[in-house]
Amino acid sequence: MFNNAIVRTPAPTLVQGITSAPELGVPDYEKALSQHQQYIKALEACGVQVRVLEKDDQYPDSCFVEDVAVCTRAFAMVTNPGAATRKGEERDLPQILGDYYENIEKIQAPGTLEGGDVMMVKDHYYIGLSDRTNREGAEQFITALEKYGMTGSVIEMEEMLHLKTGLAYLEDNILLVAGEFRQREEFRSFIRVEIPEDEGYAANCIRVNDYVIVPEGFDKTRKLIEAAGLKVKTVDTSEYRKLDGGLSCLSLRF
């Protein structure tokens, strides 16, 4: 059960954000703002209180607030982003998260960790090794988890930007899988819902209390999730897709 979410208003510099898909075009800032407002409304409709942080013009990707912290039941981990242009985005998170948590931990260099590479399944956390998260950062996070009575394991990756680019845990042992994760032994014990190849982007969904929020325009994925017995809300994230961003990237949920 989530009670809170933290989001950060996109800055006009959003149009300069990191992307691996320039063919999708440059984000429309005003449209991105509108989509962000709809995202907030969807979170609120799921029963969480949303805290909106001020935009940060210095960091084009700062609206993807999930990457700069991981919120567990016992502590918050402030990360050290792996992308050079994102280092510093996390600087105000200890104070902000201190309003909710007594225990704040921090990833120390040379360790790197981004929240997009961390998937929570109850008290176990899967940590993807990517261009943004290295083994040292993953091990630091696992050490912190064990300190508070939780566990973590490392997932080797070859293709995805982040672990949650191709995975989404929807509670009740249901796991959305796409791309390189379809055949992975680590996930055989889950009820796996395989996302069609042409809707791979939609693997990045989020379960927020009684609903699963799904990106708008991916009807095959929406129907698969509904067939699994879950209630769905959709939000248009087309402008964030242009920056490799999805639904989970845009909030911290705890």
C-alpha positions in Angstrom: 0.0 0.0 0.0 1.4 3.4 -1.1 0.5 6.5 0.8 2.8 9.0 -0.8 4.4 9.9 -4.1 7.0 12.5 -5.0 7.3 14.0 -8.5 9.3 16.8 -10.0 7.9 19.3 -12.4 9.7 19.1 -15.8 12.0 22.0 -16.6 12.1 23.7 -20.0 15.5 22.2 -20.4 13.7 18.8 -20.7 14.1 19.1 -24.5 17.9 18.6 -24.0 17.5 15.4 -22.0 19.3 12.1 -22.7 17.8 9.9 -25.4 18.7 6.8 -27.3 15.8 7.4 -29.7 16.3 10.7 -31.5 14.1 9.4 -34.3 11.1 10.0 -32.0 11.8 13.7 -32.1 12.3 16.5 -29.5 9.7 16.6 -26.7 7.1 19.3 -26.8 7.5 21.0 -23.5 4.0 22.3 -23.1 2.6 18.9 -24.0 5.0 17.3 -21.5 3.7 19.6 -18.8 0.1 18.7 -19.6 1.0 15.0 -19.5 2.7 15.4 -16.2 -0.4 17.0 -14.7 -2.5 14.0 -15.9 0.1 11.7 -14.4 -0.3 13.4 -11.0 -4.1 13.2 -11.3 -3.8 9.5 -12.0 -1.6 8.9 -8.9 -4.1 10.9 -6.7 -7.0 8.8 -8.1 -5.1 5.7 -6.9 -5.2 7.1 -3.3 -1.7 8.6 -2.8 -0.8 12.1 -1.6 1.5 13.6 -4.3 4.3 16.1 -3.4 5.4 18.2 -6.3 8.9 19.4 -6.3 10.0 22.6 -8.1 11.5 22.2 -11.6 15.3 22.2 -11.8 16.6 23.9 -15.0 20.1 22.7 -14.3 19.2 19.1 -14.9 17.2 18.3 -18.1 16.3 14.8 -16.9 15.4 15.8 -13.3 11.7 15.0 -13.8 12.7 11.3 -13.8 12.9 11.5 -10.0 12.7 7.7 -9.5 16.4 7.4 -10.5 17.7 9.5 -7.6 16.3 7.6 -4.7 14.9 4.2 -3.7 12.2 4.1 -1.1 11.9 1.0 1.0 9.6 0.3 4.0 12.5 1.0 6.5 14.8 3.5 4.8 15.4 5.7 1.8 18.5 5.2 -0.3 19.7 8.4 -2.1 21.5 7.2 -5.2 24.5 8.3 -7.2 23.3 8.5 -10.8 25.4 6.8 -13.4 24.8 9.3 -16.1 27.3 12.2 -15.9 24.8 14.8 -16.7 22.5 13.7 -13.9 25.1 13.7 -11.1 23.8 16.4 -8.6 20.1 15.8 -9.2 20.0 14.0 -5.9 21.4 16.8 -3.8 18.1 17.9 -2.2 16.7 14.4 -1.7 18.1 13.8 1.8 16.2 16.8 3.2 13.0 16.0 1.3 13.0 12.3 2.2 13.8 13.3 5.8 10.2 14.5 6.1 9.1 10.8 5.6 12.0 8.7 6.8 14.2 8.5 9.9 16.8 6.4 8.1 18.5 7.9 5.0 21.3 6.0 3.3 23.6 7.2 0.4 25.4 5.4 -2.4 29.0 6.4 -2.3 31.3 6.7 -5.4 32.7 4.8 -7.2 29.3 3.1 -6.7 26.5 4.1 -9.0 22.8 3.2 -8.7 19.7 4.5 -10.4 16.2 3.7 -9.2 15.1 2.6 -12.6 17.4 -0.4 -12.1 15.7 -1.5 -8.8 12.5 -3.6 -8.7 10.8 -4.3 -5.4 9.1 -7.6 -4.8 7.9 -7.4 -1.1 11.1 -7.4 0.9 13.4 -8.5 -1.9 14.9 -6.1 -4.4 16.2 -7.0 -7.9 19.0 -4.8 -9.0 20.0 -4.6 -12.7 23.5 -4.0 -13.7 23.4 -1.4 -16.5 25.3 1.5 -18.0 23.8 3.5 -15.1 24.1 1.0 -12.2 27.4 -0.7 -11.4 28.2 -3.7 -9.2 29.7 -1.5 -6.5 26.5 0.5 -6.2 24.4 -2.7 -6.2 26.5 -4.2 -3.5 26.2 -1.0 -1.4 22.4 -1.2 -1.7 22.3 -4.9 -0.8 24.4 -4.2 2.3 21.9 -1.5 3.3 18.9 -3.8 2.7 20.4 -6.5 4.8 21.0 -4.0 7.6 17.3 -3.4 7.8 16.2 -7.1 7.4 15.7 -7.1 3.6 17.4 -8.8 0.7 18.7 -8.0 -2.7 20.1 -9.8 -5.8 21.9 -8.7 -8.9 20.5 -9.2 -12.4 23.0 -9.1 -15.3 21.6 -7.1 -18.3 22.7 -6.8 -21.9 20.1 -4.8 -23.8 17.8 -2.7 -21.6 18.5 0.9 -20.4 17.2 0.1 -17.0 15.8 -3.1 -15.3 12.3 -1.6 -15.2 12.5 -0.8 -18.9 11.5 -4.5 -19.4 10.0 -5.6 -16.1 7.1 -4.5 -13.9 6.0 -6.2 -10.7 2.2 -5.9 -10.3 1.9 -7.6 -6.9 0.1 -10.9 -6.4 3.1 -12.6 -8.0 2.3 -11.1 -11.4 5.3 -9.9 -13.4 5.2 -8.1 -16.8 8.2 -9.2 -18.8 9.6 -7.9 -22.2 12.7 -8.3 -24.3 15.7 -9.9 -22.8 13.8 -10.9 -19.6 11.3 -13.2 -21.2 13.4 -16.3 -20.8 15.3 -15.5 -17.6 15.5 -18.2 -15.0 15.4 -15.7 -12.2 11.8 -14.9 -12.9 10.4 -18.4 -13.6 8.5 -18.5 -10.3 6.3 -15.5 -11.2 3.0 -15.5 -13.1 4.6 -13.9 -16.1 2.7 -11.7 -18.5 4.7 -11.4 -21.7 4.5 -8.1 -23.5 4.2 -8.2 -27.3 7.4 -7.2 -29.1 5.7 -4.2 -30.7 4.5 -2.9 -27.4 7.8 -3.3 -25.5 7.6 0.3 -24.1 4.4 -0.6 -22.2 6.4 -3.0 -20.0 7.1 0.0 -17.8 3.8 0.1 -15.9 3.2 0.8 -12.2 0.9 -0.8 -9.7 -0.4 1.9 -7.3 -2.7 0.4 -4.7 -5.8 -0.9 -6.5 -4.8 0.1 -10.0 -2.1 -0.5 -12.6 -1.2 2.6 -14.5 -0.4 1.8 -18.2 0.9 4.1 -20.9 -1.8 5.2 -23.2 -2.0 3.7 -26.7 -0.9 0.2 -25.9 -4.1 -1.7 -26.0 -2.6 -5.2 -26.2 -0.8 -4.7 -23.0 -3.8 -3.1 -21.3 -6.0 -6.1 -22.2 -3.4 -8.6 -21.0 -3.3 -6.8 -17.6 -7.0 -6.6 -17.4 -7.2 -10.3 -18.3 -5.0 -11.0 -15.2 -7.8 -9.5 -13.1 -6.3 -6.1 -12.5 -7.9 -2.6 -12.8 -6.2 -0.2 -15.2 -5.8 3.5 -15.7 -4.0 4.9 -18.7 -1.8 8.0 -19.0 -0.2 9.5 -22.1 3.6 9.6 -21.7 4.5 10.1 -25.4 6.8 13.1 -24.7 8.7 11.2 -22.0 9.2 8.2 -24.3 11.3 10.5 -26.5 13.7 10.7 -23.6 13.7 6.9 -22.7 11.3 7.7 -19.9 8.2 5.9 -18.7 5.6 5.8 -16.0 7.8 4.5 -13.2 10.5 7.0 -13.9 8.3 10.0 -13.1 7.7 9.3 -9.4 8.9 7.9 -6.1 6.2 5.9 -4.5 6.1 4.7 -0.9 
